[in-house]
Amino acid sequence: MSEDLTASWLHEKESAWLYRRVAAAESDPSHRRLFEQLAAAAEEQAQRWEEAVRRSGAARAALLFRPSPRARVVARLVGWFGPRSLRSVLAAMKLRGLSVYSGPVLAGHEMPTTLSEVGARHRAGLGGNLRATVFGVNDGLLANASLVLGVSGASSAPGMVLVTGVAGLLAGALSMAAGEYVSVRSQREMYEYQIALERAEIAEYPEEEAEELALIYAARGMPLPQAREVSQTLFARPEHALDVLAREELGLSPETLGSPWGAAGASFLAFAFGAAVPLLPFLAGGTGGAAVITAAALTAATLFLVGLAISLFTGRHALRGALRMVLIGGAAGLVTYLLGRTLGAALH
């Protein structure tokens, strides 16, 4: 029981510490104010938990707070890239108030008040390019390491391993890039099509569309007369109303779709970077078992780092996640290597 109380105190202290780091990195005064207020609220809650810990008799001396390594890494990333780019990581750290980064806040437009509302409207906005890059590196690393180790088991010729590995890198990176391009392009085309339909409906049935928007606001807790007043104000500017309807009625957010070419390029580079790691010993002229062992060691070390990075987005235990990645990658590499040796022996 006392351990649970201390853990709750530590969580609130760390949240307050992170809120202050986010506020310090925030250039928008209203956003900075919000996170400073959230920091103050977390400090108050931490004080309540500290009093509970003392009442339980668990604390004989002052409770000392030190940010965890994960929190320090997140704070550093926020300082480098800004809170908006790191909102998926901040969400994994259980920080609140991140819906301010999910689109413009309109006059009279109430922010979501529950987690389910935030998730329903802004789930896509929490993805982030950084997370996609980390998972792209992971995919390239696992796929090409397994390929390289499998071919190494079947053939001792370093030229064969190198050619196969480079082919796997290019094939995988181009496939990932093409898939990402098609996916993002299809999303954008769907968005453009639905927006065109919505624009036509606003032009043909403006009163009905305004009433639909008012009912959405009313369902989220705004008094119906006020909701109708806000809706009519928005519909005085049709393009403004179209943007709001896209978010509220269709659940679409233009800024989260991204560029098809940008997504394809990022996917290609991330996969290629990961796929290049197991090839490094062979590119350096390594041969035989020494090159295979070096490739396996480099792959394991990179998987460990990728596991640590993924834990920033999942909120899970960092060391456990990193070790799990190494075990999964190691198992895949071992199986393909043994299969390669078996196939090589059968062919020779």
C-alpha positions in Angstrom: 0.0 0.0 0.0 2.7 2.5 1.0 4.6 1.6 -2.2 1.5 2.4 -4.3 1.3 5.8 -2.5 4.9 6.6 -3.1 4.6 5.6 -6.8 1.6 7.9 -7.2 3.6 10.7 -5.5 6.5 10.1 -7.9 4.2 10.0 -11.0 2.7 13.4 -10.1 6.1 14.9 -9.3 7.5 13.7 -12.7 4.4 14.9 -14.5 4.8 18.4 -13.0 8.5 18.4 -13.9 7.7 17.4 -17.5 4.8 20.0 -17.8 7.3 22.7 -16.9 9.8 21.5 -19.5 7.0 21.5 -22.1 5.9 25.0 -21.0 9.5 26.2 -21.3 9.7 24.9 -24.9 6.3 26.3 -25.9 6.3 29.5 -28.0 2.6 30.0 -27.8 1.7 32.0 -24.7 -1.7 30.4 -24.2 -0.2 26.9 -24.6 2.6 27.8 -22.2 0.0 29.0 -19.6 -1.9 25.8 -19.9 1.1 23.6 -19.2 2.2 25.8 -16.3 -1.3 25.5 -14.8 -1.1 21.7 -15.3 2.3 21.6 -13.6 0.9 23.5 -10.7 -2.1 21.1 -10.5 0.3 18.1 -10.6 2.3 19.6 -7.8 -0.8 20.0 -5.7 -1.7 16.4 -6.3 1.8 15.3 -5.4 1.5 17.2 -2.1 -1.6 15.3 -1.3 0.1 12.0 -2.1 3.1 13.0 0.1 0.8 13.7 3.0 -0.9 10.3 2.5 2.6 8.6 2.4 3.5 10.3 5.7 0.2 9.3 7.3 0.9 5.7 6.4 4.2 5.9 8.3 6.3 4.9 5.2 8.3 8.2 5.0 10.8 8.7 7.8 12.7 11.4 5.9 12.0 13.9 3.1 10.9 12.3 -0.1 13.5 13.0 -2.8 12.4 13.4 -6.4 14.7 12.6 -9.3 13.3 12.5 -12.9 13.6 9.0 -14.4 16.0 8.5 -17.4 13.0 8.2 -19.6 11.6 11.6 -18.5 15.0 13.2 -19.0 15.2 11.8 -22.6 11.7 13.0 -23.3 12.5 16.5 -21.9 15.6 16.7 -24.1 13.6 15.6 -27.2 11.0 18.2 -26.4 13.7 20.9 -26.2 15.1 19.8 -29.6 11.9 19.2 -31.6 9.2 21.0 -29.7 6.1 19.7 -27.9 3.9 19.5 -31.0 6.3 17.0 -32.7 6.6 14.9 -29.5 2.9 14.7 -28.6 2.7 10.9 -29.1 5.7 10.5 -26.7 4.1 12.9 -24.2 0.8 11.0 -24.4 2.7 7.8 -23.5 4.0 9.7 -20.5 0.4 10.3 -19.5 0.5 14.1 -19.9 -2.8 15.9 -20.5 -3.7 19.0 -22.5 -2.2 17.6 -25.8 -5.4 18.2 -27.7 -4.2 21.8 -28.1 -1.9 20.5 -30.8 -4.7 18.8 -32.8 -6.0 21.7 -34.7 -7.2 25.3 -34.3 -9.4 26.2 -31.3 -12.3 28.2 -32.5 -14.1 30.9 -30.5 -16.9 29.3 -28.6 -15.6 25.8 -29.5 -15.3 23.7 -26.4 -12.3 21.5 -26.1 -12.8 17.7 -25.5 -13.5 17.0 -21.9 -12.9 13.2 -21.8 -10.3 10.8 -23.1 -12.8 9.1 -25.4 -13.5 12.4 -27.2 -9.8 13.1 -27.6 -9.2 9.6 -29.0 -12.2 9.7 -31.3 -11.3 13.0 -32.9 -7.5 13.1 -32.7 -6.2 9.6 -32.7 -4.5 10.0 -36.1 -2.8 13.2 -35.0 -0.7 11.5 -32.4 1.2 9.3 -34.8 4.1 11.5 -35.6 7.0 11.2 -38.0 9.4 10.3 -35.3 7.5 7.2 -34.3 7.1 6.1 -38.0 10.9 6.5 -38.4 11.7 4.4 -35.4 9.4 1.6 -36.6 10.8 1.9 -40.2 14.3 1.4 -38.9 13.1 -1.6 -36.9 11.4 -3.2 -39.9 14.5 -2.8 -42.1 16.8 -4.1 -39.4 14.8 -7.2 -38.6 14.0 -8.0 -42.3 17.5 -7.6 -43.7 19.4 -9.1 -40.7 17.3 -12.3 -41.0 18.0 -12.3 -44.8 21.7 -11.8 -44.4 22.0 -14.4 -41.6 20.0 -16.9 -43.6 22.2 -16.5 -46.7 25.3 -16.6 -44.5 24.2 -20.0 -43.2 23.6 -21.3 -46.7 26.8 -19.9 -48.3 30.2 -18.8 -47.0 30.9 -16.6 -50.1 30.9 -13.0 -48.8 30.1 -11.7 -52.3 26.8 -13.6 -52.3 25.9 -12.4 -48.8 26.6 -8.8 -49.8 24.7 -8.9 -53.1 21.7 -10.5 -51.4 21.8 -8.0 -48.5 22.0 -5.0 -50.8 19.2 -6.4 -53.0 17.1 -7.0 -49.8 17.8 -3.4 -48.7 16.7 -1.9 -52.0 13.7 -4.2 -52.5 12.4 -3.7 -48.9 13.0 0.1 -48.9 11.3 0.6 -52.3 8.4 -1.6 -51.3 7.9 0.3 -48.0 8.2 3.6 -49.8 5.7 2.6 -52.5 3.3 1.3 -49.9 3.5 4.5 -47.8 3.0 6.6 -50.9 -0.1 4.7 -52.0 -1.5 4.8 -48.4 -1.0 8.5 -47.8 -2.1 9.4 -51.3 -5.3 7.3 -50.9 -6.0 9.0 -47.6 -5.6 12.4 -49.2 -7.8 11.5 -52.1 -10.5 10.2 -49.8 -10.3 13.4 -47.8 -10.5 15.6 -50.9 -13.5 13.6 -52.1 -15.4 13.8 -48.8 -14.6 17.5 -48.5 -15.9 18.1 -52.0 -19.2 16.4 -51.0 -19.4 18.4 -47.8 -18.7 21.7 -49.7 -21.5 20.9 -52.1 -23.9 20.2 -49.2 -23.0 23.4 -47.4 -23.7 25.3 -50.6 -27.0 23.5 -51.2 -28.3 23.0 -47.7 -26.6 25.5 -45.4 -29.3 25.6 -42.8 -29.4 21.8 -42.4 -25.6 21.6 -42.1 -25.6 24.4 -39.5 -28.1 22.5 -37.5 -26.1 19.3 -37.7 -23.1 21.1 -36.4 -25.1 22.6 -33.6 -26.4 19.1 -32.6 -22.8 17.8 -32.5 -21.8 20.6 -30.1 -25.0 20.0 -28.0 -24.2 16.3 -27.8 -20.8 17.3 -26.3 -22.4 19.3 -23.6 -23.0 22.8 -25.0 -26.5 24.2 -24.4 -28.4 23.9 -27.7 -29.2 27.7 -28.0 -25.5 28.5 -27.6 -24.6 25.7 -30.0 -26.9 27.1 -32.6 -25.4 30.6 -32.1 -21.9 29.3 -32.5 -22.9 27.3 -35.6 -24.5 30.3 -37.3 -21.5 32.4 -36.6 -19.2 29.8 -38.2 -21.5 29.4 -41.2 -21.2 33.1 -41.9 -17.8 32.1 -43.4 -18.4 29.0 -45.5 -14.7 27.9 -45.8 -14.3 28.2 -42.0 -17.5 26.2 -41.6 -16.2 23.6 -44.0 -13.0 23.1 -42.0 -14.9 22.7 -38.7 -17.3 20.2 -40.3 -14.5 18.2 -41.6 -13.1 17.8 -38.1 -16.4 17.5 -36.2 -18.7 15.6 -38.6 -16.2 13.6 -40.7 -13.4 13.3 -38.2 -10.9 14.5 -40.8 -7.9 16.7 -40.0 -5.9 18.0 -43.0 -2.7 18.6 -41.2 -2.3 15.0 -40.1 -2.4 13.6 -43.6 1.1 14.7 -44.7 2.7 14.6 -48.1 2.7 11.3 -50.0 6.2 12.0 -51.4 7.5 13.0 -47.9 6.0 9.9 -46.3 7.5 7.7 -49.1 11.0 9.3 -48.7 11.0 9.0 -44.9 9.9 5.4 -45.1 12.6 4.6 -47.7 15.4 6.2 -45.6 14.3 4.7 -42.3 14.0 1.2 -43.7 17.3 1.5 -45.6 19.1 2.8 -42.5 18.0 -0.2 -40.5 18.7 -2.7 -43.3 22.2 -1.4 -43.7 23.3 -2.2 -40.2 23.8 -6.0 -40.7 25.6 -5.3 -44.0 28.4 -3.2 -42.4 30.8 -6.0 -41.6 30.6 -7.3 -45.2 30.9 -3.8 -46.7 34.1 -3.4 -44.6 35.5 -6.6 -46.2 34.7 -9.0 -43.5 34.4 -12.7 -44.3 33.4 -16.0 -42.8 32.2 -16.6 -39.2 33.8 -13.4 -37.9 31.7 -11.2 -40.2 28.5 -13.1 -39.3 29.2 -12.7 -35.6 29.9 -9.0 -36.0 26.7 -8.6 -38.0 24.7 -10.4 -35.4 26.3 -8.3 -32.6 25.6 -5.0 -34.4 22.0 -6.1 -35.1 21.5 -7.0 -31.4 22.9 -3.6 -30.2 20.8 -1.7 -32.7 17.7 -3.7 -31.7 18.4 -2.8 -28.1 18.5 0.9 -28.9 15.3 0.6 -31.1 13.6 -1.1 -28.2 14.5 1.8 -25.9 13.2 4.2 -28.5 9.9 2.4 -28.9 9.3 2.4 -25.2 9.0 6.2 -25.4 5.9 5.8 -27.5 4.4 2.8 -25.6 5.1 4.0 -22.1 6.3 0.5 -21.2 9.4 -0.4 -19.2 12.4 0.6 -21.3 14.8 -2.1 -20.4 12.2 -4.9 -20.7 11.1 -3.6 -24.1 14.7 -3.4 -25.3 15.5 -6.9 -24.2 12.3 -8.2 -25.8 13.3 -6.6 -29.1 16.7 -8.3 -28.9 15.1 -11.7 -28.1 12.6 -11.4 -30.9 15.3 -10.3 -33.4 17.7 -13.0 -32.1 15.2 -15.7 -32.5 14.3 -14.6 -36.1 18.0 -14.4 -37.0 18.9 -17.8 -35.4 16.0 -19.6 -37.2 16.9 -18.1 -40.6 20.6 -18.9 -40.1 19.8 -22.6 -39.2 17.4 -22.9 -42.1 20.1 -21.4 -44.4 22.7 -23.9 -43.2 20.2 -26.8 -43.6 19.3 -25.7 -47.1 23.0 -25.1 -48.0 24.0 -28.5 -46.8 21.1 -30.1 -48.8 22.1 -28.3 -52.0 25.7 -29.2 -51.7 
